[in-house]
Amino acid sequence: MDNKGALDKASFQELYQKHANFAIRTAIAITRNPEIAKDAVQETFIRVYRHLSSYDASLPFEPWLYRILVNECNRLLKEESKMPAYHHPDLENDERISSPSGGHAADLVETIQSMEDLYRIPLILKYIKGFSEKEIADILELNQNTVKSRLFKGRQNLRQLLEIAEQEAELDEKYR
């Protein structure tokens, strides 16, 4: 990066390589649609390239990138809202939550994906992507207390949904 905040082609390609996989996973988690997610990631990196000079290098890069990504996802979802919804939970492809011992990971992913965006997106950013509450507040352009409240309510909702799913699974087993 030069002193004007510009990147040469090789440096930008390196930046893309470093962040693209996590960006696409996050975009899929937010949009629930792999095609929209790919578009959002492409637009995000175009915007990053064009606006890199406005990035404050004294701050962490990831929250800035993810703010752009979340905004792009929301913009594309708004454009797509005129079309029928396409539901495709794809978080199970995220290496950080799927593991051989995680037999319930798919259930957890499905449950998170069924949640309202208001709670789902902060939960994804916090527990799947590992952002702090302050970073999430910056990404979503919300007050940090609002993020804390949404995480708290989201965890409560998730717990209730998982309990219901567990009860349904027990009933299924009982009546087989």
N, C-alpha and C positions, 0 to 999 in steps of 0.2 A: 504494500500500500504506500502510495507516495504521500507527501505532506498535505495534499488537497483531499485526501480520503478516497482517491481513485485506486482501482486495482488493475494490474495488467491481466491479460487473458489467462495466463498460467495460474496466477494467484486466485483469480475468481474461480477457475476450475477446481482448484484445491479446496476453496471455501465450499463450493457446491458439493464436492465429494464427501466432505466432512459432515455436512448437515442434511443432505437430501433424503437419506433413508429415514431418519427420525422425523423429518418434515412430512414425508408422505404418510407415514404411520399416523402422525397426529392429524393430518388433514382427513384421512380416511375415518379416523375416530370421530372427528367433528362433523363431517358431511354425511357419513354413512354411505358414501358412493365413491368407488375407486376412480371413476372417470372425472368427476367433479374435483376430487382430491388432486389428481394429476394436474388438472388445469390450475388449481389454486397454488400448487407448489411452483409450477412454471411461472405464473404471474408474480408470485412472491419473490422468486429469484431475479426476475426482471426488475421489479421495484427495488430490491436490495441493490442491484447493480446501479440503477439510475440515481438512487438517493443515498448512496454510501457516504457521500460528503456531509450529509446531515446527521450521521451516526456519531454519537459522543463516545469516543474510544475509551474514556475513563469509566464507562459503564459496561457491564457484561453484554456480550453480543447476542446470546441466545434469547433473552427476553425481547430484545428489539426485533429480531428475526421472527419470533413467534407472535408478536403483536401484529406484524404485517401479515403473517400466515393466517391468523384467526380472522383478521379483517377481510382478507381475500376469500376465505371460506364462507364467511357470512355474506359477502357481496354476491358470490356465485350462487349460494343457496337462495338468496332473495330473487335472483334472476330465474332460478329453476322452480321457484315456488308456484309458478303458473302451470307447471306440468305435474302429472301424477307423481306421488312420492315413490321413491325407489329405496327399499330398505336392504342394506347389505352389511351387516356387522362383520368387520374384518379385523378386529383387534387381536383375534387369536393368532395372527401372523406376527404379532409383536413379541420378539424374543424375550423381552423383559418381563412379560407376564405369563408366557406359556413355557412350561417345563415338563419333563417326563413325570415328575411327581405331582404336577398341578392338575389332577384329574378334574377339579372343579373350575379350572381357569375358563373353560368355554362357557360354563354357566354364569360365571362372574362377568365375563365380557358381554354376554347376551343381556344380562340384567342391567349393566351399566348403559349399554346401547339403548335400552328401552326407556331410560330416564329422560325427563324433560331437560332440554339444553341448558337451562338456567343452572342446574346442578351437575349435569353430565360433564360439561366442558371444564369447569374448575376441578372436578374430581380427576379427569384425565390428565390435566396439566400438573396437578399435585402428585398423584400417586402412580401415574404411569410415566410421565415425563420428568418428574422430580423437581419441579419448580417450587420456590418458596412462595409463601402467601404474598409477600411484597412483589415478587416478580409476576405472579398471576394477576395481581391488581394492576400492575403496569401493562401487562399484555392485554388484558380485557378492558383497560381504562376504567377501572372501578376503584372505589375506596377500599382500603385493605380490610376494614371491618365488614364491609359487604362480602368480600371474598371469604372471610372467616365464617360469616353467617351461612353463606351458600355451601361451604364445605361441611359445616356442622349439619345443616338440614339435608344435604346430599347424602352424608354418611347415614343419617337416620333413615332416610328413604331407602337407601341401598340395603341397610340391615333388614328393614321390614320386607322389602321385595325378596331378599334371599331367604328369609324365614318362610314366606309364603311358598316360594319355589321348593324349599326343603319339605314342607308339609305335603305339597302336591306329589313330590317324588315318593314320600313315604306311603301315601295313599295308593299311588300307582303300584308300588311293590306289594302292598297288602292285598290288592285285588287282582293280581296277576295269576 
